Amino acid sequence: MAVLSQVNTLGQQIWLDNLSRSLIQSGELAQMLEAGISGVTSNPAIFQKAFAGDSLYQSDIARLKQQALTPKQRYEQLAVADVQAACDICLPLYERSQGKAGFVSLEVAPDLADDTQATVTEAERLWKLLDRPNVMIKIPATDSGIQALTTLVAQGINVNLTLLFSKAQLQKSWQAHAAGIRQRLANNLPVDRIQVVASFFLSRIDSALDITLPASLQGKTAIALAKTAYAEWQEFTQSREFTDLAAQQAAPLRLLWASTGTKNPAYSDVCYIENIIGADTINTVPANTLNAFIDHGKAAATLTQDVQQAKSVLIEIEQLGINLESLASRLQQEGLQQFVDAFDALLQPLA
């Protein structure tokens, strides 16, 4: 577990991309926090797997099915209870870190992705229902979701903006966050406890592109995007536009690396952790990949290394006629559909 402490020392938080009732009630989540994990993310696919495979849900599911509730209402009761319990376990870390760590994410229903007002309304409702300072409401980074981000930040709600696949999408996200902070300050409201992360998905980019690339470029696009995006994020956070907000206690939107499990067996099983370690970032990691990293991973400040080389990789890819923005739009839509499918599948046994 020492490697997790080393990553923390380098300024990056490792979050667990998994949540279940067994994880909470067995004490395993608390032990993971003691070992260096700094937060938790969830999504419909994670809950689908938990409901199907964790026996601790079965009596509650049977009880809820006796009540006059919709399948979505039954799901919500189960998920909200889990997220609240996880938030309570993470609360001491949240308090020790002065509100910088110890977060747990819950996602709005994925079918709201293209409706700004419905996303805002649902996020507000979940925020009040969960009633925990260290919860993050997860919304997708569609154009509608990015508009919703500004409104939610202005209302003081922590947000995990998810399904980002390009630097342009990231730039929109930190601009939207800054706009929300400015709105809140204009209303003389405090901004020091608002935390927003932008979840940039990595391995899915390589999985989609590698079959079209020469061997010399395979497995390099996602990490190149991460390194160059981080450099651009640093420029923004050091610009007058943001330092004026930071002077009024605003925390920057932070980059969160997601989809960091290795999908291609030809690559190192920890390549999406080892190569993107940098200060003021987060990496949310599935359990298998986390165990591999604890077993044989190495910690070093890699996110700022070889940035020029990363830029060269992206230039080569563009010279091949590949439009990374078009790819990002397609991957975002595919990701949304996967969450819709998982959400539908988790509701079926609750009908």
C-alpha positions as CSV (number, residue, x, y, z in Angstrom):
1,M,0.0,0.0,0.0
2,A,3.0,2.3,0.3
3,V,2.7,3.2,-3.4
4,L,-0.7,4.9,-2.6
5,S,1.0,7.1,0.0
6,Q,3.7,8.0,-2.6
7,V,1.0,9.0,-5.1
8,N,-0.6,11.2,-2.4
9,T,2.7,12.8,-1.6
10,L,3.0,13.7,-5.3
11,G,-0.3,15.6,-5.0
12,Q,-2.6,13.1,-6.8
13,Q,-5.6,11.4,-5.1
14,I,-6.6,7.9,-6.0
15,W,-10.3,7.2,-5.8
16,L,-12.0,3.8,-6.0
17,D,-14.3,3.4,-9.1
18,N,-16.6,0.9,-7.3
19,L,-19.3,0.9,-4.6
20,S,-21.4,-1.8,-3.1
21,R,-23.1,-2.6,0.2
22,S,-20.6,-5.4,1.0
23,L,-17.7,-3.0,0.5
24,I,-19.3,-0.6,3.0
25,Q,-20.6,-3.0,5.6
26,S,-17.5,-5.3,5.7
27,G,-15.3,-2.4,6.7
28,E,-13.3,-2.8,3.5
29,L,-14.0,0.7,2.3
30,A,-12.8,2.2,5.6
31,Q,-9.6,0.1,5.4
32,M,-9.0,1.3,1.9
33,L,-9.3,4.9,3.0
34,E,-6.7,4.2,5.8
35,A,-4.4,2.7,3.1
36,G,-4.5,5.9,1.0
37,I,-7.7,5.8,-1.1
38,S,-9.2,9.3,-1.1
39,G,-12.7,9.0,-2.6
40,V,-15.3,6.9,-4.4
41,T,-17.1,7.1,-7.8
42,S,-20.2,5.2,-8.9
43,N,-22.2,4.8,-12.1
44,P,-25.2,2.8,-13.3
45,A,-23.0,-0.1,-14.5
46,I,-21.4,-0.3,-11.0
47,F,-24.8,-0.4,-9.3
48,Q,-26.1,-2.9,-11.8
49,K,-23.2,-5.2,-10.9
50,A,-23.6,-4.6,-7.2
51,F,-27.4,-5.3,-7.1
52,A,-26.9,-8.5,-9.1
53,G,-23.9,-9.9,-7.2
54,D,-24.1,-8.7,-3.6
55,S,-26.5,-10.7,-1.4
56,L,-26.8,-7.8,1.1
57,Y,-29.3,-6.1,-1.3
58,Q,-31.7,-9.0,-1.6
59,S,-33.9,-8.5,1.4
60,D,-34.2,-4.7,0.7
61,I,-35.1,-5.4,-2.9
62,A,-37.8,-7.9,-1.8
63,R,-39.1,-5.3,0.7
64,L,-39.1,-2.4,-1.8
65,K,-40.9,-4.6,-4.4
66,Q,-43.8,-4.9,-1.9
67,Q,-44.2,-1.1,-1.9
68,A,-46.0,1.0,-4.5
69,L,-42.9,2.4,-6.0
70,T,-41.5,2.6,-9.6
71,P,-38.3,0.6,-10.4
72,K,-36.4,3.9,-10.5
73,Q,-37.7,4.9,-7.0
74,R,-36.6,1.5,-5.7
75,Y,-33.1,1.9,-7.3
76,E,-32.8,5.4,-5.8
77,Q,-33.6,4.2,-2.3
78,L,-30.8,1.6,-2.6
79,A,-28.3,3.8,-4.2
80,V,-28.9,6.8,-2.0
81,A,-28.5,4.7,1.1
82,D,-25.2,3.4,-0.2
83,V,-23.8,6.8,-1.2
84,Q,-24.8,8.3,2.1
85,A,-23.1,5.5,4.0
86,A,-20.0,5.8,1.9
87,C,-20.0,9.6,2.5
88,D,-20.2,9.1,6.2
89,I,-17.2,6.8,6.1
90,C,-15.3,9.3,4.0
91,L,-16.3,12.3,6.1
92,P,-13.3,12.3,8.5
93,L,-11.0,12.5,5.4
94,Y,-13.2,15.3,4.0
95,E,-12.8,17.3,7.2
96,R,-9.1,16.6,7.6
97,S,-8.4,17.7,4.0
98,Q,-10.5,20.9,4.5
99,G,-13.0,19.7,1.9
100,K,-10.5,18.7,-0.8
101,A,-10.8,14.9,-0.5
102,G,-13.3,12.2,0.7
103,F,-15.9,12.6,-2.0
104,V,-18.5,10.1,-3.2
105,S,-20.3,10.5,-6.6
106,L,-23.8,9.7,-7.6
107,E,-25.0,10.1,-11.2
108,V,-28.2,11.7,-12.4
109,A,-30.3,9.5,-14.6
110,P,-28.5,9.2,-18.0
111,D,-31.6,9.8,-20.1
112,L,-31.4,13.5,-19.0
113,A,-28.1,14.2,-20.8
114,D,-29.5,16.5,-23.4
115,D,-31.8,18.5,-21.2
116,T,-30.1,21.3,-19.2
117,Q,-33.1,22.2,-17.0
118,A,-34.0,18.6,-16.2
119,T,-30.3,17.9,-15.3
120,V,-30.3,20.9,-13.0
121,T,-33.6,19.9,-11.4
122,E,-32.5,16.3,-10.9
123,A,-29.1,17.3,-9.5
124,E,-30.7,19.8,-7.1
125,R,-33.1,17.1,-5.9
126,L,-30.4,14.5,-5.4
127,W,-28.1,17.0,-3.6
128,K,-30.9,17.8,-1.1
129,L,-31.9,14.1,-0.8
130,L,-28.3,12.9,-0.1
131,D,-27.7,15.8,2.3
132,R,-23.9,15.2,2.7
133,P,-21.2,17.9,2.2
134,N,-18.9,15.4,0.6
135,V,-21.2,14.1,-2.1
136,M,-20.7,15.0,-5.8
137,I,-23.5,14.9,-8.3
138,K,-22.4,13.3,-11.5
139,I,-23.6,14.8,-14.8
140,P,-22.5,14.1,-18.3
141,A,-20.4,16.7,-20.2
142,T,-22.8,17.1,-23.1
143,D,-23.4,20.7,-24.2
144,S,-26.5,20.6,-22.0
145,G,-24.6,19.2,-19.1
146,I,-21.8,21.8,-19.3
147,Q,-24.5,24.5,-19.2
148,A,-26.0,22.8,-16.2
149,L,-22.6,22.9,-14.5
150,T,-22.5,26.7,-14.4
151,T,-26.0,26.8,-12.7
152,L,-25.1,24.0,-10.2
153,V,-21.8,25.7,-9.2
154,A,-23.6,29.0,-8.7
155,Q,-25.9,27.1,-6.3
156,G,-23.0,25.7,-4.4
157,I,-23.4,22.1,-5.5
158,N,-20.3,19.8,-5.9
159,V,-20.2,18.3,-9.4
160,N,-18.4,15.4,-11.1
161,L,-18.7,16.2,-14.8
162,T,-18.2,12.9,-16.6
163,L,-17.6,11.4,-20.1
164,L,-15.1,13.9,-21.4
165,F,-12.9,12.7,-24.2
166,S,-11.2,15.8,-25.6
167,K,-9.3,18.9,-24.7
168,A,-12.0,21.1,-26.2
169,Q,-14.6,19.5,-23.9
170,L,-12.3,20.0,-21.0
171,Q,-11.8,23.7,-21.8
172,K,-15.5,24.2,-22.0
173,S,-15.8,22.6,-18.6
174,W,-13.4,24.8,-16.7
175,Q,-14.9,27.9,-18.4
176,A,-18.3,26.8,-17.3
177,H,-17.1,26.2,-13.7
178,A,-15.4,29.6,-13.6
179,A,-18.7,31.2,-14.9
180,G,-20.6,29.5,-12.0
181,I,-18.0,30.8,-9.5
182,R,-18.4,34.3,-10.8
183,Q,-22.2,34.1,-10.5
184,R,-21.9,32.9,-7.0
185,L,-19.4,35.7,-6.0
186,A,-21.7,38.3,-7.6
187,N,-24.4,37.1,-5.2
188,N,-21.9,37.5,-2.2
189,L,-22.0,33.7,-1.5
190,P,-19.1,31.7,-0.3
191,V,-17.2,29.6,-2.9
192,D,-14.5,28.0,-0.7
193,R,-16.2,24.6,-0.3
194,I,-17.4,24.0,-3.9
195,Q,-15.5,21.2,-5.5
196,V,-15.8,20.2,-9.2
197,V,-14.0,17.5,-11.1
198,A,-13.9,16.8,-14.8
199,S,-13.7,13.1,-15.6
200,F,-11.5,12.6,-18.7
201,F,-11.8,9.0,-20.0
202,L,-8.6,7.5,-21.2
203,S,-8.4,3.8,-22.2
204,R,-11.6,4.1,-24.3
205,I,-9.8,6.5,-26.6
206,D,-6.9,4.1,-27.3
207,S,-9.3,1.2,-27.7
208,A,-11.2,3.1,-30.4
209,L,-8.2,4.5,-32.2
210,D,-5.5,1.8,-32.1
211,I,-6.9,-0.3,-34.9
212,T,-6.5,2.6,-37.2
213,L,-3.0,3.6,-36.1
214,P,0.5,2.4,-37.1
215,A,2.2,0.3,-34.3
216,S,4.5,3.3,-33.4
217,L,1.4,5.3,-32.2
218,Q,-0.7,2.6,-30.7
219,G,-1.5,3.1,-27.0
220,K,-0.1,6.6,-26.9
221,T,-3.1,8.9,-27.8
222,A,-4.9,8.9,-24.4
223,I,-1.8,9.6,-22.3
224,A,-0.7,12.3,-24.8
225,L,-4.1,14.0,-24.5
226,A,-3.8,13.8,-20.7
227,K,-0.4,15.4,-20.6
228,T,-1.2,18.2,-23.0
229,A,-4.6,18.8,-21.3
230,Y,-2.9,19.1,-17.9
231,A,-0.4,21.6,-19.3
232,E,-3.3,23.7,-20.7
233,W,-5.2,23.3,-17.4
234,Q,-2.1,24.6,-15.5
235,E,-2.0,27.6,-17.9
236,F,-5.6,28.4,-17.2
237,T,-5.3,28.1,-13.4
238,Q,-2.3,30.4,-13.4
239,S,-4.1,33.0,-15.7
240,R,-5.5,36.2,-14.5
241,E,-9.0,34.9,-15.3
242,F,-8.7,32.2,-12.6
243,T,-6.2,33.7,-10.1
244,D,-8.8,36.5,-9.5
245,L,-11.3,33.8,-8.5
246,A,-8.7,31.9,-6.4
247,A,-8.0,35.1,-4.5
248,Q,-11.6,34.9,-3.4
249,Q,-11.1,31.3,-2.1
250,A,-12.4,29.5,-5.2
251,A,-10.9,26.1,-5.8
252,P,-10.1,25.2,-9.4
253,L,-12.0,22.5,-11.3
254,R,-9.7,19.5,-11.1
255,L,-8.9,16.9,-13.7
256,L,-10.0,13.4,-12.9
257,W,-8.6,10.5,-15.0
258,A,-11.3,7.9,-15.6
259,S,-11.4,4.7,-17.7
260,T,-8.0,3.9,-16.3
261,G,-8.3,0.1,-16.4
262,T,-6.2,-1.3,-19.2
263,K,-8.4,-2.8,-21.9
264,N,-5.6,-4.0,-24.2
265,P,-3.7,-7.0,-22.7
266,A,-0.7,-6.0,-24.8
267,Y,-0.2,-2.9,-22.5
268,S,0.9,-2.7,-18.9
269,D,-2.0,-3.3,-16.6
270,V,-1.0,-0.1,-14.7
271,C,-0.1,2.2,-17.7
272,Y,-3.1,4.5,-17.1
273,I,-2.0,5.1,-13.6
274,E,1.8,5.2,-13.8
275,N,1.9,7.7,-16.7
276,I,-0.5,10.3,-15.5
277,I,0.5,11.1,-11.9
278,G,0.5,14.8,-11.3
279,A,-0.3,17.4,-8.6
280,D,-3.9,18.5,-8.1
281,T,-5.4,15.7,-10.1
282,I,-7.4,12.6,-9.3
283,N,-7.4,9.1,-10.8
284,T,-10.5,6.9,-10.2
285,V,-9.4,3.3,-10.5
286,P,-11.4,0.0,-10.8
287,A,-10.6,-2.5,-8.1
288,N,-8.6,-5.0,-10.3
289,T,-6.4,-2.2,-11.6
290,L,-6.0,-0.7,-8.1
291,N,-4.8,-4.1,-6.8
292,A,-2.4,-4.4,-9.7
293,F,-1.0,-1.0,-8.9
294,I,-0.6,-1.7,-5.2
295,D,1.2,-5.0,-6.2
296,H,3.7,-3.7,-8.7
297,G,3.0,-0.1,-9.6
298,K,5.6,2.7,-9.4
299,A,4.9,6.3,-8.3
300,A,6.6,9.2,-10.1
301,A,5.5,12.7,-11.2
302,T,5.0,11.6,-14.8
303,L,2.2,13.9,-15.9
304,T,4.6,16.7,-16.6
305,Q,7.3,14.5,-18.3
306,D,7.7,14.3,-22.1
307,V,5.0,16.9,-22.8
308,Q,6.7,17.9,-26.1
309,Q,6.7,14.3,-27.2
310,A,3.0,14.1,-26.3
311,K,2.3,17.1,-28.5
312,S,4.2,15.4,-31.4
313,V,2.1,12.3,-31.0
314,L,-1.1,14.3,-31.4
315,I,0.3,16.1,-34.4
316,E,1.1,12.8,-36.0
317,I,-2.4,11.5,-35.4
318,E,-3.9,14.6,-36.9
319,Q,-1.6,14.3,-39.9
320,L,-3.2,10.9,-40.5
321,G,-6.5,12.6,-41.0
322,I,-8.0,11.6,-37.6
323,N,-10.3,14.2,-36.1
324,L,-10.0,13.8,-32.3
325,E,-12.9,16.1,-31.7
326,S,-15.2,13.9,-33.8
327,L,-13.9,10.8,-32.0
328,A,-14.6,12.5,-28.7
329,S,-18.2,13.3,-29.7
330,R,-18.8,9.7,-30.8
331,L,-17.2,8.2,-27.6
332,Q,-19.3,10.5,-25.4
333,Q,-22.5,9.3,-27.2
334,E,-21.4,5.7,-26.9
335,G,-20.6,6.2,-23.2
336,L,-24.0,7.7,-22.6
337,Q,-25.7,4.8,-24.3
338,Q,-23.7,2.3,-22.2
339,F,-25.0,4.1,-19.1
340,V,-28.6,4.1,-20.4
341,D,-28.3,0.4,-21.1
342,A,-26.8,-0.3,-17.7
343,F,-29.5,1.8,-16.0
344,D,-32.3,-0.1,-17.9
345,A,-30.7,-3.4,-16.9
346,L,-30.4,-2.5,-13.2
347,L,-34.1,-1.5,-13.2
348,Q,-35.4,-4.7,-14.6
349,P,-35.0,-6.8,-11.5
350,L,-36.6,-4.0,-9.5
351,A,-39.8,-4.0,-11.5
